Amino acid sequence: MASDKVIRDYESAFASWLGARHAVSFWQGRVAEYAILRAMGIGEGDEVILSGYTCVAVPNPIKHVGATPVYVDIVPATYNMDPDKIEAAITARTRLIIVQHTYGIPAEIDSIQAIADRHGIPVIEDACMAVGSTYHGRKVGTFGLAAYWSMQWNKTFTTGFGGIVTTSDPELAQKIEQVWLDCMQAPSIKAKVLLAMMRLAHRLLVFPRTKRFMEGTYRWLTEAGLMGFNPPVREHLQAGAINLKRLGPGQAKAGIRELARLESNIEHRHELTALYDSLLREIGWPVPVTPSYCQSVLGRFPVRGADKPRARAEASRNLVELGSWFECPLHPIETPLAAYDYHEGMCPESEKASREVVNLPLHRRVTQDVARKCVKLLQEIGPADA
Ligand SMILES: *Cc1c(COP(=O)(O)O)cnc(C)c1O
């Protein structure tokens, strides 16, 4: 079928961009992660280690397969899993370690892999926010046994919703294909139409014709939960609820288009990152740290130290797009943490970062002027301790 062809074309284009042998697409990033867990046979009684500074979308598939998420705290400077804290989290039941490259900053993959190898535990990567980031000159997403990616609204490039698994392991790839065949529905006509409408609204917003239109659309999208990081909240209130669907052809077409302009997208992100960096340094604010042997392509630019509730309120009044990602160790704030096996005090650095970090946008709509406006707003509010 023609619609199948466009999906296969998108998968090969993504795999060849990354330098992986196989790619299989899904409706969302979390569904892609689910497919990996299923393919690896992870379930009841198993434990999966992940970062304690994340989005509920990550423990969600773990709960869905009946396994237990085990959270590891972060290094404050990079927001990534602290390798020194992994060993203590490993038990006889640990089946997998998920390495997340938070905000696009590469995690300490080599040290994590070394620990995992000592215990014979496989590693996969959550590269959802790290499209194009490199570690020792090699693209993230090519280190673990597999990686999963998200093309949700707020990611480096978007297909509305969207997710992909990449792997160079032929046996795992084959199992993932099987999960795709056995467990995944093609999206319904209704889901496809709704998503096409949302994508159109999103595109109009990226190139707004009039300020009034933009403001109206912005509010609408915000209320629909599309501008902030959070997908519709209700889904998360039930631990493990997930939409087991394939990617639709419209999303695949959008993905092919987005891949063709990925280089300029990344270039734009580097320019804005450099601008935010210098503006924030000028006013004495801490900026995110990328290890010297890495290059980050940031999904969002994290800033620590703002009076977060006030910054958020001022930003929404002034229509400045300031993100709150992450609002708690398992974003968003409505997540019932206990239902995901997270208990207060488990990851103190993550809890601290959740209280302090806001993030600045880097997508195509953000011009240098918009970037300056974002930083000016933060400057007016002042750091939390001031
Ligand atoms: C966006 C994101 C996900 C999940 O993506 P969905 O497509 O919304 O399921 C998982 N992990 C990280 C780090 C993300 O940023």
The ligand as an SDF file (V2000), in Angstrom:
LIG
                    3D

 15 15  0  0  0  0  0  0  0  0999 V2000
    8.9690   13.5280   24.9690 C   0  0  0  0  0  0  0  0  0  0  0  0
    9.7330   12.5680   25.7560 C   0  0  0  0  0  0  0  0  0  0  0  0
    9.3010   11.2520   25.9120 C   0  0  0  0  0  0  0  0  0  0  0  0
    8.0120   10.6510   25.3970 C   0  0  0  0  0  0  0  0  0  0  0  0
    7.5370   11.1160   24.2420 O   0  0  0  0  0  0  0  0  0  0  0  0
    6.0070   10.9310   23.7620 P   0  0  0  0  0  0  0  0  0  0  0  0
    6.1200   11.0040   22.2990 O   0  0  0  0  0  0  0  0  0  0  0  0
    5.2350   12.0690   24.3510 O   0  0  0  0  0  0  0  0  0  0  0  0
    5.5070    9.6300   24.2510 O   0  0  0  0  0  0  0  0  0  0  0  0
   10.1280   10.3980   26.6200 C   0  0  0  0  0  0  0  0  0  0  0  0
   11.2840   10.8140   27.1590 N   0  0  0  0  0  0  0  0  0  0  0  0
   11.7170   12.0840   27.0430 C   0  0  0  0  0  0  0  0  0  0  0  0
   13.0250   12.4870   27.6340 C   0  0  0  0  0  0  0  0  0  0  0  0
   10.9530   12.9970   26.3470 C   0  0  0  0  0  0  0  0  0  0  0  0
   11.3950   14.2470   26.2400 O   0  0  0  0  0  0  0  0  0  0  0  0
  1  2  1  0
  2  3  1  0
  2 14  2  0
  3  4  1  0
  3 10  2  0
  4  5  1  0
  5  6  1  0
  6  7  2  0
  6  8  1  0
  6  9  1  0
 10 11  1  0
 11 12  2  0
 12 13  1  0
 12 14  1  0
 14 15  1  0
M  END
$$$$
